[in-house]
Every structure is written in structure tokens, then in C-alpha cells.
Amino acid sequence: MSKMPLTLYLAAPRGFCAGVDRAIKIVEMALDKWGAPVFVRHEIVHNKFVVDGLRDKGAVFVETLDECPDDRPVIFSAHGVPKAVPAAAAKREMVYVDATCPLVSKVHIEAQRHADNGLQMIMIGHAGHPETVGTMGQLPEGDVLLVETVEDVAHVDVRDPERLAFVTQTTLSVDDTIDIVEALKTRFPAIVGPHKEDICYATTNRQEAVKAMAPKCDAMLVVGAPNSSNSKRLVEVGTKAGCPYSQLVQRAADIDWRALDGITSMGITAGASAPEVLIEEVIQAFRDRYEVTVEMVETAVENVEFKVPRVLREPA
Ligand code: SF4
């Protein structure tokens, strides 16, 4: 039986960002330097394929520092950690490497600087996400107020409306965040914040590519994990930008083929923690069923690279 034709639009940029690339390198280099096991507090990046691969090489993933022995190195994930975590590791004289993305660390420094200037902090982010927990944890518990939606802004109870600052999670929806920042500025005109928000280049670029691609597509797949904030935002952005059906998949096996019945165009992108090999697997699954023509939708070219910490560049 002859295959039906399908135009497959491929978003660029997609997949791995510089912070994820660096975090994975940190675990691999730590394993090379110190041997297995190396402990990693929280999934180094939100991707099961990546985590399973590192586990096979000798990484042990835990959720708390209490689960790590004193005499093995521990790595903190790309999402960042509350200040109390490295402090506890130092107290136990553990060897630790911080794989927090430098763009998240920049937000941590911003939050501390505002607090040092006597401003009360508001964080725009998702409750419980490790990055939000890490950023709020740069200051004493209860000092940072969290807002997740425009509606939350109306209810936030501040100490002094004249002495406020805000920071944001790096992986939010650019458009939703603009609305929340606007609501904050309307209610608290004196609030201080970054020029726009703290959403990183990788999140912004992946959302822009999806906005350009979505209107051309009958359906769209985002390769990424269900706990990956930036992957989930790509699904939402695709829907808002006019794609009638958007789905998050971890692997080709997750594709709901029945939902794709009758399509002639398909968009594919991937969250910042999804490796290219999984995108290739998904493309191959389409090639197996359709006569595929691939077209790139490129809205930016990325050349960002972050160095790994010095301790891993020095010999053991
Ligand atoms: S998504 Fe952005 S903030 Fe998060 S690791 Fe990648 S570059 Fe860093």
C-alpha cells in the first residue's frame, strides 16, 4: 500500500539548550574524575532517557541530600537549589558540584541583590517546580511571595507596595508572563524587575519557532517530559498559535496515531531537556507511516555555550 504524503515541519531551535548540555557534561565528567557512584540531587534535567543513560554509567539520583553518603560527590541539578542545600553539603564536608544553569544562578543573584537593597521579592513561577523552590530558597523561608497567574496578583499581600521587586522562572510562557508583569506593574507601579523578565534565551527561541510553525500544521508534537516546564509551555504555545492538536510525547511509542488520522502537515519540536536522538526516533516513526517531506522552520540560530565548573577541568 502506498504511503500518504506528509509535510513535516521541524522547528529550529529545538531540544537541548546550553544549560542542559552543561549539566549532563558535569555528571559525565564527575563520573570520569571520581568514578561511580556519583550522586545527583534531583533529575539532572527533566528527561527520563537522559537520566536512565547517566544511571547506567553510575549516577545515583536522589531527591534529598540526606540520601547521599558523606564520602561520595554530589551534583545539584540544572534547576538550582535553595541556599540551604550547598550549605548543608559544606557542613558535611562533602564534595559537591553545582550544575545550576548559569541563567538560573543569575536570577538567584538578582533576588539576593534586591533583598539586600531592602526590597520584598515576588517570584513569578510554578509552585513546587524545583527551579521555583531553588530561587525562593535563596532567601529565608516566607520572604519571597509566589504568583502563578494574573489572578494571583490581585491577592498578593505585600509588606510595602513601594519596596518591591520581582524575578521569574526561566522557563515560563513569554506571553503569559508579560500579562502577569503588566498586572504587577499596574497594581504596584514602583515594583523593580528585570528589563523584561528572566525567561531564558532557549525558552524564548523555542516558543518563537513554535509560533512560526504552528499555523502551518494540522497537528504538532513536542518531544519532552511531562515534568519539563518548558516542554509543557511549547504545547500551550502551539495551541494558542493556531495548531488544532498539540501533544507532548516522551518517545515515538507515545504517539497517539488515531488522533493524527487524516493530517497532511505535522510540526515537531522538543523541549530544552530532550536529546536530538529522541526527535530522530519520532521523525523515523513518521517516515515508517507516511511519505515524508521535511521542512525546517528556523527563527533563530543559537551559539550559546557554558563552561563546566573549574573543579571538573582540573585533573583528579
Ligand atoms: S532552559 Fe534556559 S535556564 Fe533552563 S537550563 Fe536551559 S538555558 Fe538554562
Boltz pocket constraint, residues with backbone or C-beta under 6 A from the ligand:
constraints:
  - pocket:
      binder: B
      contacts: [[A, 17], [A, 18], [A, 19], [A, 20], [A, 78], [A, 101], [A, 102], [A, 103], [A, 104], [A, 170], [A, 171], [A, 200], [A, 201], [A, 202], [A, 203], [A, 230], [A, 272]]
      max_distance: 6.0
